[in-house]
Amino acid sequence: MNIGIIGTGSMGRTHAAAFAKTPAHIAGFVTRSGRSALADEYGVPAFATLQEMLPHVDVVDICTPTPQHLEQACAASAAGKHVICEKPLARTVADAEAIAAACEAAGVRLLVAQVLRYFPDYAHAHDEVARGALGDVRELRLLRAGHLPSKAHENWFVDLDASGGPLFDLLIHDYDFARWVAGEVTDVQTRSTGGADAHVFVTLRHASGAVTHIEGGWHLGPGEFRTALEVIGTRGTLRASSSDRPYAATPSSQTPAFDPYELQAQEFYAALADGAPVRVTPRDGVEAVRIAAAAAGAVM
């Protein structure tokens, strides 16, 4: 299985390191300049365009800014290549639906990298709810906060039209987790201090009757990152936070036994090689974008 990665930034590097731990072969990278230190590191070609790379790969792994996902996913699927796509799947619901539809029509797999489902604390919480250990879920309280992402050139995160800001790009992890645990979302309410470095509060109401409260943003100081979860049910409560264990904070703090990116890559490889199921479906990717769009549109 030959995997080609579009994008050589932090997520491209993270995906490459994770897939290097699977039997898959990293066959190349797409970078605008056609030159890449990351490609040199893996001893593979760097391509200037996706079209140049397509004949050499079976799978296209999209690790580019969100607004580019639609065009790249559609081009890959039209060429009969399976698609892995970083979160958010797209910047709009219409684009997310179009990506899912294009992959389905082409008969290729669409694997959405909503990696939070692979973090041990969050996976454990879901499994405890699924087996009934907490009873009926009544409330979730989630925290995800860090420093505004920076880039040496063209920091697209500060462009709210491109990234959607923390309400879209960051908290989409928690929207997806909340839906995974408490079911479909019927209402979204948002409060925000505004801007790319906003401190935001989002309330989700679920068809099950559960309520999710999410706090987060890119408002913390440099180097700071905090997460926390609390799931309250009729039979008990489960809590975890990034201060509890070193693997719960950021990708750089992962221990090999609990690296969620490696777990995700292993599951994706099994899905593509053997048709094994994955815990994130294309619909999950679309619905996470739908909730994010509602949250961004409901700012007070």
Secondary structure, DSSP 8 states (H G I E B T S, - for coil): -EEEEE--SHHHHHHHHHHTTSS-EEEEEE-TTS--HHHHHHT--EESSHHHHGGG-SEEEE-S-GGGHHHHHHHHHHTT-EEEEESSS-SSHHHHHHHHHHHHHHT--EEEE-GGGGSHHHHHHHHHHHTTTT-SEEEEEEEEEEB----SS--GGG-HHHH-HIIIIITHHHHHHHHHHH--EEEEEEEE--STT-EEEEEEEETTS-EEEEEEESBS-TT-EEEEEEEEESS-EEEEETTT-GGGS-GGG--GGG-HHHHHHHHHHHHHHH----SS-HHHHHHHHHHHHHHHHTB-
